[in-house]
Amino acid sequence: MRIEQNKSLATKLEILTDAAKYDVACTSSGVNRKGNGIGMGNSRAPGLCHAFSADGRCISLLNILLTNECIFNCAYCQNSCDCDVPRASFTPDEVCKLTMEFYRRNYIEGLFLSSGIQISPNYTMEQIYQTLKQLRDIHHFNGYIHVKAIPGADPALIEKTGFLADRMSINLELPTAGSLKKLAPYKSRHTILSPMRQIQSGIVQNKNELTVYKNAPKFVPAGQSTQMIIGATPESDFQIMSVADALYQNFGLKRVFYSAFVQVSSSPLLPALPGGPPLLREHRLYQADWLLRYYGFSVNELLSDERPDFNLYLDPKCDWALRHLECFPVEVNCADYRTLLRVPGIGYKSAQRIISARRTATLTFSDLKKIGVVLKRALYFITCSGKMMYKTRLEENYICSNLIADRQQIPKDLRNSGYQQISLFDSSTLGAAAIPQESIIQAELSSMR
């Protein structure tokens, strides 16, 4: 561990934004707090995620670690105490200064603050709490704040922080307790799930209080989320999605994020990744997660013990449809909403538009295209007034070959050989208006002193 004293604020920022890049931050929807005319900023629904990197990470939040020093030696983590990386720590005052100054310059619209475990869970959680308290009470920052709750910290600290944050998250880290014990022996499922349950209970209790006392302070109003590392351990997609579904059902989570494992250490406990991070697998898990939350699918419909992993060549919805051709074709002018949701190429918004539009007209394929249906996928599974768009064989191999030929089955950035994590110090394709380049950052930091 390399610890250098007296680092400049710019150096700390460079180290701690880079160290935070593996935390998923696109979680700012779900809270609607207007500006109050006194404080600075607001947090208006549907959220602050105006700009995203190619892998879905929001870049409108200042995404930093409070510190990348850590007392744990998790094999998969670049901030492990065994890793020889530059270390830095912000003070609560420094985080507040960065947040307020970047907000004033319109570089960010909120804060996503995570941290390594410095000294102890309680010490780290106290530092996070003090940061949020200063932002809210001294700087009157009214914008969106997402923070990580620290497993093992005093529940009282987590509760106090929850009344200052919009969203809290606790990383599940790995899909199963066995994998966690193997790669992160100083962590346990119990210390992770206990604060997750506490936050869930606090949210429910707070909602009940708000029905009686309208002006009661809000506790984590945007809910909580978690994140799992994918590919560091041998769990199947079926196991991962089963864990995610259990978290949604039992802990009321808003989102489960899946982070493709990136080789950041040479630990013999970790798998070799000759092809790089499993980004396409991560993409399929996100697609399936969407099907669970918005399309009425269950895990057992998408996967099973006999078919434990997703088809990398087809998205989960197309793959399911090909295995259930007995359900197709669907007549769009009379099918119910839930049936429409299962048609490849029809999203939940376009399904709603179909239901609304057909009340006054009989829909044609031209109408469906205007509504937003992706006909190059849907045409194999639907009819309009009893007719298919083209003469199409309802055969698995025929449809499969045509769907695989659709280049959109694989994300653009993966087709173009990978992605790059966006950083405050990147000269990115989004331009200086979205992300300040290094020279701009240096000048702005100088003006903050």
C-alpha positions as CSV (number, residue, x, y, z in Angstrom):
1,M,0.0,0.0,0.0
2,R,1.5,3.3,-1.0
3,I,0.4,6.2,1.2
4,E,1.7,9.6,0.3
5,Q,1.1,12.6,2.5
6,N,0.1,16.1,1.5
7,K,-1.5,15.3,-1.8
8,S,-3.2,18.2,-3.6
9,L,-6.9,18.2,-4.1
10,A,-6.5,17.6,-7.8
11,T,-4.3,14.5,-7.1
12,K,-6.8,13.1,-4.7
13,L,-9.6,13.7,-7.1
14,E,-7.8,11.9,-9.9
15,I,-7.0,8.9,-7.6
16,L,-10.5,8.6,-6.0
17,T,-12.5,9.1,-9.2
18,D,-10.5,6.4,-10.8
19,A,-10.9,4.1,-7.8
20,A,-14.7,4.6,-7.8
21,K,-15.2,3.6,-11.5
22,Y,-16.3,0.0,-10.6
23,D,-19.3,1.3,-8.6
24,V,-22.4,1.6,-10.6
25,A,-24.0,4.9,-10.1
26,C,-27.0,5.2,-12.5
27,T,-29.6,5.2,-9.7
28,S,-30.8,8.7,-9.4
29,S,-34.4,8.2,-10.5
30,G,-37.2,7.7,-7.9
31,V,-37.1,10.9,-5.9
32,N,-38.9,14.2,-6.6
33,R,-37.7,17.1,-4.4
34,K,-38.2,20.6,-5.7
35,G,-35.9,23.5,-5.0
36,N,-37.0,25.3,-1.8
37,G,-35.8,28.8,-2.8
38,I,-33.2,28.8,0.0
39,G,-30.9,25.9,-0.7
40,M,-29.0,25.1,-3.9
41,G,-30.2,22.6,-6.4
42,N,-33.1,20.2,-6.7
43,S,-33.8,16.5,-7.3
44,R,-36.7,16.2,-9.7
45,A,-38.2,13.0,-11.0
46,P,-37.6,11.1,-13.3
47,G,-34.1,11.7,-12.1
48,L,-30.7,13.2,-12.8
49,C,-29.3,10.5,-15.2
50,H,-29.1,12.7,-18.3
51,A,-25.8,11.3,-19.7
52,F,-24.6,7.7,-19.6
53,S,-21.4,6.0,-20.5
54,A,-21.6,3.1,-22.9
55,D,-22.0,0.5,-20.1
56,G,-24.9,2.3,-18.6
57,R,-23.1,4.3,-15.8
58,C,-24.5,7.8,-15.1
59,I,-22.0,10.6,-15.5
60,S,-24.0,13.4,-14.2
61,L,-23.1,12.5,-10.6
62,L,-19.7,13.2,-9.1
63,N,-18.7,9.6,-8.5
64,I,-15.9,9.4,-6.0
65,L,-14.6,7.4,-3.0
66,L,-14.2,9.1,0.3
67,T,-11.0,7.0,0.6
68,N,-9.5,4.1,-1.2
69,E,-7.6,3.0,1.9
70,C,-9.1,-0.3,3.2
71,I,-8.5,-2.7,6.0
72,F,-9.8,-5.7,4.0
73,N,-8.0,-7.8,1.4
74,C,-10.8,-8.8,-0.9
75,A,-9.2,-10.7,-3.8
76,Y,-11.3,-9.0,-6.5
77,C,-10.9,-5.4,-5.4
78,Q,-8.3,-3.0,-6.6
79,N,-8.5,-1.1,-3.3
80,S,-7.6,-4.2,-1.3
81,C,-5.0,-3.6,1.4
82,D,-2.7,-6.0,-0.4
83,C,-2.8,-4.0,-3.6
84,D,0.1,-1.6,-4.4
85,V,-1.8,1.4,-5.6
86,P,-1.6,5.1,-4.8
87,R,-3.9,5.9,-1.8
88,A,-5.8,9.0,-0.9
89,S,-8.5,10.2,1.4
90,F,-10.9,13.1,1.2
91,T,-12.0,15.0,4.3
92,P,-15.7,15.8,4.6
93,D,-14.8,19.5,3.9
94,E,-13.1,18.5,0.7
95,V,-16.0,16.5,-0.6
96,C,-18.3,19.3,0.1
97,K,-16.1,21.8,-1.7
98,L,-15.8,19.6,-4.8
99,T,-19.5,18.9,-4.9
100,M,-20.6,22.5,-4.5
101,E,-18.1,24.0,-6.9
102,F,-18.7,21.4,-9.6
103,Y,-22.4,21.8,-9.1
104,R,-22.1,25.6,-9.5
105,R,-20.2,25.1,-12.8
106,N,-22.9,22.7,-14.1
107,Y,-20.5,19.8,-14.3
108,I,-22.6,17.6,-12.1
109,E,-26.1,17.4,-10.8
110,G,-25.5,15.3,-7.7
111,L,-23.1,13.1,-5.7
112,F,-22.5,9.4,-5.6
113,L,-20.2,8.7,-2.6
114,S,-18.7,5.4,-1.7
115,S,-15.7,4.4,0.3
116,G,-13.1,1.8,1.3
117,I,-13.1,0.8,4.9
118,Q,-10.7,3.1,6.7
119,I,-9.8,2.2,10.3
120,S,-13.2,0.6,11.0
121,P,-16.7,0.4,9.6
122,N,-17.9,2.9,12.2
123,Y,-15.2,5.4,11.5
124,T,-15.9,5.3,7.8
125,M,-19.7,5.6,8.2
126,E,-19.2,8.5,10.6
127,Q,-17.1,10.3,7.9
128,I,-19.8,9.7,5.3
129,Y,-22.5,11.0,7.7
130,Q,-20.5,14.1,8.5
131,T,-20.0,14.8,4.8
132,L,-23.8,14.6,4.1
133,K,-24.7,16.6,7.2
134,Q,-22.4,19.5,6.0
135,L,-23.8,19.4,2.5
136,R,-27.4,19.5,3.7
137,D,-27.2,21.7,6.8
138,I,-24.2,24.0,6.1
139,H,-24.1,24.3,2.3
140,H,-27.8,23.8,1.9
141,F,-27.3,21.4,-1.0
142,N,-30.7,20.2,-2.1
143,G,-29.5,18.0,-5.0
144,Y,-29.4,14.2,-5.4
145,I,-27.1,12.2,-3.1
146,H,-26.5,8.5,-3.3
147,V,-24.2,6.9,-0.7
148,K,-23.0,3.5,0.2
149,A,-23.9,2.1,3.6
150,I,-20.9,0.4,5.2
151,P,-21.6,-3.2,6.3
152,G,-20.8,-3.7,10.0
153,A,-21.4,0.0,10.9
154,D,-23.5,1.0,13.9
155,P,-27.2,0.9,12.8
156,A,-27.7,4.3,14.4
157,L,-25.1,5.8,12.0
158,I,-26.8,4.2,9.0
159,E,-30.2,5.5,10.2
160,K,-28.9,9.1,10.6
161,T,-27.3,9.0,7.2
162,G,-30.5,7.6,5.6
163,F,-32.4,10.8,6.5
164,L,-29.8,12.9,4.6
165,A,-29.4,10.7,1.5
166,D,-31.8,10.1,-1.4
167,R,-30.6,6.6,-2.1
168,M,-28.4,4.1,-0.2
169,S,-26.8,1.0,-1.5
170,I,-24.9,-1.9,0.0
171,N,-22.9,-4.1,-2.4
172,L,-23.8,-7.8,-2.2
173,E,-20.3,-8.2,-3.8
174,L,-20.7,-11.8,-4.9
175,P,-23.8,-13.9,-5.7
176,T,-23.4,-16.6,-3.0
177,A,-22.1,-16.8,0.6
178,G,-19.6,-19.5,-0.4
179,S,-18.0,-17.2,-3.0
180,L,-17.9,-14.3,-0.6
181,K,-16.2,-16.5,2.0
182,K,-13.6,-17.6,-0.5
183,L,-12.7,-14.2,-2.0
184,A,-13.6,-11.9,0.8
185,P,-13.0,-13.9,4.1
186,Y,-13.4,-10.8,6.3
187,K,-16.9,-10.1,5.0
188,S,-20.0,-12.1,5.6
189,R,-23.5,-12.3,4.1
190,H,-24.9,-11.4,7.5
191,T,-23.1,-8.1,7.8
192,I,-24.3,-7.2,4.3
193,L,-27.9,-8.2,4.6
194,S,-28.5,-6.8,8.1
195,P,-28.1,-3.1,7.1
196,M,-30.0,-3.9,3.9
197,R,-32.9,-5.2,6.0
198,Q,-32.6,-2.1,8.3
199,I,-32.9,0.3,5.4
200,Q,-35.9,-1.6,4.0
201,S,-37.6,-1.5,7.4
202,G,-36.8,2.2,7.7
203,I,-38.3,3.0,4.3
204,V,-41.5,1.2,5.1
205,Q,-41.8,2.8,8.5
206,N,-41.1,6.2,7.1
207,K,-43.8,5.9,4.4
208,N,-46.3,5.0,7.1
209,E,-45.2,8.1,9.1
210,L,-45.5,10.4,6.1
211,T,-49.2,9.4,5.6
212,V,-49.8,10.9,9.1
213,Y,-47.2,13.6,9.3
214,K,-46.7,15.2,5.9
215,N,-43.7,17.2,6.9
216,A,-41.8,14.3,8.5
217,P,-38.2,13.9,7.3
218,K,-37.8,11.4,4.5
219,F,-35.7,8.3,4.9
220,V,-33.9,7.1,1.7
221,P,-36.8,8.3,-0.5
222,A,-35.3,6.9,-3.7
223,G,-34.9,3.4,-2.2
224,Q,-31.9,1.2,-2.0
225,S,-29.9,-0.8,-4.6
226,T,-27.1,-3.3,-4.6
227,Q,-24.4,-4.6,-6.9
228,M,-22.9,-8.0,-7.8
229,I,-19.6,-8.9,-9.5
230,I,-20.2,-11.2,-12.4
231,G,-17.6,-13.7,-13.6
232,A,-15.2,-13.7,-10.7
233,T,-16.8,-16.9,-9.3
234,P,-18.5,-19.9,-11.1
235,E,-22.2,-19.2,-10.4
236,S,-24.5,-19.7,-13.4
237,D,-26.8,-17.0,-14.7
238,F,-29.7,-19.0,-13.2
239,Q,-28.2,-18.7,-9.7
240,I,-27.4,-15.0,-10.2
241,M,-30.9,-14.2,-11.4
242,S,-32.5,-16.2,-8.6
243,V,-30.5,-14.2,-6.1
244,A,-31.6,-10.9,-7.7
245,D,-35.2,-12.0,-7.8
246,A,-35.0,-12.9,-4.1
247,L,-33.6,-9.4,-3.3
248,Y,-36.4,-7.7,-5.2
249,Q,-39.0,-9.8,-3.5
250,N,-37.6,-9.9,0.1
251,F,-35.8,-6.6,0.4
252,G,-37.8,-4.3,-1.9
253,L,-34.7,-3.2,-3.8
254,K,-35.1,-0.6,-6.6
255,R,-32.2,-2.0,-8.6
256,V,-29.7,-4.9,-8.7
257,F,-26.7,-4.0,-10.7
258,Y,-24.4,-6.5,-12.4
259,S,-20.7,-5.6,-12.8
260,A,-18.5,-7.6,-15.2
261,F,-15.4,-8.8,-13.3
262,V,-12.3,-6.9,-14.3
263,Q,-8.9,-8.4,-13.5
264,V,-7.3,-6.0,-11.1
265,S,-5.1,-8.4,-9.1
266,S,-3.0,-11.5,-9.7
267,S,-4.7,-13.5,-7.0
268,P,-4.6,-17.3,-7.8
269,L,-8.2,-17.4,-6.5
270,L,-9.4,-15.4,-9.5
271,P,-10.2,-16.8,-12.9
272,A,-8.1,-15.9,-16.0
273,L,-9.9,-13.7,-18.5
274,P,-8.2,-14.1,-21.8
275,G,-11.2,-12.5,-23.5
276,G,-11.4,-9.6,-21.1
277,P,-14.4,-8.8,-18.8
278,P,-17.6,-10.7,-19.6
279,L,-19.4,-7.6,-20.8
280,L,-21.8,-9.4,-23.1
281,R,-22.9,-11.6,-20.2
282,E,-23.4,-8.5,-18.0
283,H,-25.6,-7.1,-20.8
284,R,-27.7,-10.2,-21.0
285,L,-28.2,-10.1,-17.2
286,Y,-29.4,-6.5,-17.4
287,Q,-31.8,-7.4,-20.1
288,A,-33.2,-10.3,-18.1
289,D,-33.4,-8.1,-15.0
290,W,-35.6,-5.7,-17.0
291,L,-37.9,-8.6,-18.0
292,L,-38.3,-9.5,-14.4
293,R,-39.2,-6.0,-13.3
294,Y,-41.3,-4.7,-16.1
295,Y,-42.4,-7.5,-18.4
296,G,-43.9,-10.1,-16.0
297,F,-41.4,-12.8,-16.6
298,S,-40.1,-15.1,-13.8
299,V,-36.6,-16.5,-13.5
300,N,-37.9,-20.1,-14.1
301,E,-39.3,-19.1,-17.4
302,L,-36.0,-17.7,-18.6
303,L,-33.6,-20.2,-17.2
304,S,-33.5,-23.6,-15.5
305,D,-31.1,-26.2,-14.1
306,E,-31.0,-27.7,-17.5
307,R,-30.4,-24.4,-19.2
308,P,-28.5,-22.4,-16.6
309,D,-27.0,-19.7,-18.8
310,F,-28.3,-17.1,-21.2
311,N,-27.8,-17.3,-24.9
312,L,-25.1,-14.8,-25.8
313,Y,-26.2,-14.6,-29.4
314,L,-29.8,-13.7,-28.6
315,D,-31.4,-11.4,-26.0
316,P,-33.4,-13.3,-23.3
317,K,-36.8,-12.3,-24.7
318,C,-36.0,-13.5,-28.2
319,D,-34.5,-16.7,-26.8
320,W,-37.7,-17.4,-24.7
321,A,-39.9,-16.7,-27.7
322,L,-38.0,-19.2,-29.9
323,R,-38.5,-21.9,-27.3
324,H,-42.2,-21.1,-27.1
325,L,-43.3,-20.8,-30.6
326,E,-46.6,-22.4,-29.7
327,C,-47.6,-19.0,-28.2
328,F,-47.2,-17.2,-31.5
329,P,-48.1,-15.5,-33.7
330,V,-50.0,-12.9,-31.6
331,E,-52.7,-10.8,-33.1
332,V,-51.9,-7.3,-32.0
333,N,-55.4,-6.0,-32.5
334,C,-56.9,-8.2,-29.8
335,A,-54.0,-9.6,-27.6
336,D,-54.0,-8.4,-24.0
337,Y,-51.3,-6.3,-22.5
338,R,-49.4,-9.1,-20.8
339,T,-49.3,-11.1,-24.0
340,L,-48.0,-8.1,-26.0
341,L,-45.2,-7.7,-23.5
342,R,-43.9,-11.1,-24.4
343,V,-43.5,-10.3,-28.1
344,P,-39.8,-9.6,-29.1
345,G,-39.6,-6.0,-30.5
346,I,-42.6,-4.8,-28.4
347,G,-41.5,-2.8,-25.3
348,Y,-43.8,-1.9,-22.3
349,K,-44.3,1.6,-23.7
350,S,-45.2,0.5,-27.2
351,A,-47.5,-2.2,-25.7
352,Q,-49.3,0.6,-23.8
353,R,-49.5,2.6,-27.0
354,I,-51.0,-0.4,-28.9
355,I,-53.7,-0.9,-26.3
356,S,-54.6,2.8,-26.5
357,A,-54.4,3.2,-30.3
358,R,-56.5,0.2,-31.2
359,R,-59.5,1.6,-29.3
360,T,-60.2,3.9,-32.2
361,A,-58.6,2.1,-35.2
362,T,-57.5,-1.3,-36.5
363,L,-53.7,-1.2,-36.4
364,T,-51.5,-2.0,-39.4
365,F,-47.8,-2.8,-39.6
366,S,-47.2,0.8,-40.6
367,D,-49.0,2.0,-37.5
368,L,-46.9,-0.3,-35.3
369,K,-43.7,1.2,-36.7
370,K,-44.9,4.7,-35.8
371,I,-45.8,3.5,-32.4
372,G,-42.2,2.3,-31.8
373,V,-42.4,-1.4,-32.4
374,V,-39.1,-2.9,-33.6
375,L,-40.6,-4.7,-36.6
376,K,-37.4,-6.5,-37.7
377,R,-37.8,-8.6,-34.6
378,A,-41.5,-8.5,-34.0
379,L,-42.5,-9.5,-37.6
380,Y,-41.9,-13.2,-36.9
381,F,-44.2,-13.2,-33.9
382,I,-47.2,-11.0,-34.8
383,T,-50.1,-10.6,-37.2
384,C,-52.2,-7.6,-38.0
385,S,-55.8,-8.5,-38.9
386,G,-54.8,-12.1,-39.2
387,K,-51.9,-11.5,-41.7
388,M,-48.2,-11.6,-41.1
389,M,-46.0,-8.8,-42.5
390,Y,-44.2,-11.2,-44.9
391,K,-44.6,-14.8,-45.7
392,T,-42.6,-16.2,-42.8
393,R,-42.0,-19.7,-41.6
394,L,-42.7,-20.2,-38.0
395,E,-39.7,-22.4,-37.5
396,E,-37.1,-22.1,-34.8
397,N,-34.0,-22.4,-37.0
398,Y,-35.3,-20.0,-39.7
399,I,-36.2,-17.3,-37.2
400,C,-33.1,-17.8,-35.1
401,S,-30.8,-17.3,-38.1
402,N,-32.5,-14.1,-39.0
403,L,-32.5,-12.7,-35.5
404,I,-28.8,-13.5,-35.0
405,A,-28.2,-11.5,-38.2
406,D,-29.6,-8.5,-36.4
407,R,-26.5,-6.6,-35.2
408,Q,-28.5,-4.9,-32.4
409,Q,-28.5,-8.2,-30.6
410,I,-25.1,-7.2,-29.4
411,P,-24.5,-3.7,-28.0
412,K,-22.7,-1.3,-30.3
413,D,-19.8,-0.7,-28.0
414,L,-19.2,-4.5,-27.6
415,R,-19.4,-4.9,-31.4
416,N,-16.7,-2.2,-31.6
417,S,-14.3,-4.1,-29.4
418,G,-15.0,-3.0,-25.9
419,Y,-15.8,0.1,-23.8
420,Q,-13.9,2.8,-21.9
421,Q,-14.9,3.9,-18.4
422,I,-15.7,7.6,-18.5
423,S,-13.6,9.7,-16.1
424,L,-13.4,13.3,-15.1
425,F,-10.0,13.3,-16.6
426,D,-10.9,11.6,-20.0
427,S,-10.9,13.5,-23.2
428,S,-14.1,11.8,-24.1
429,T,-16.3,11.9,-27.1
430,L,-19.0,13.7,-25.0
431,G,-16.9,16.9,-25.1
432,A,-16.0,19.4,-22.6
433,A,-19.6,20.5,-22.0
434,A,-20.4,17.2,-20.4
435,I,-17.1,16.2,-18.8
436,P,-14.4,18.7,-17.9
437,Q,-11.0,17.8,-19.2
438,E,-7.9,17.8,-17.1
439,S,-6.7,21.3,-17.8
440,I,-10.2,22.6,-17.0
441,I,-10.3,20.6,-13.8
442,Q,-6.9,22.0,-12.7
443,A,-8.1,25.6,-13.3
444,E,-11.3,25.0,-11.4
445,L,-9.6,23.4,-8.5
446,S,-7.2,26.3,-8.2
447,S,-10.2,28.7,-8.0
448,M,-11.7,26.6,-5.1
449,R,-8.6,27.1,-2.9
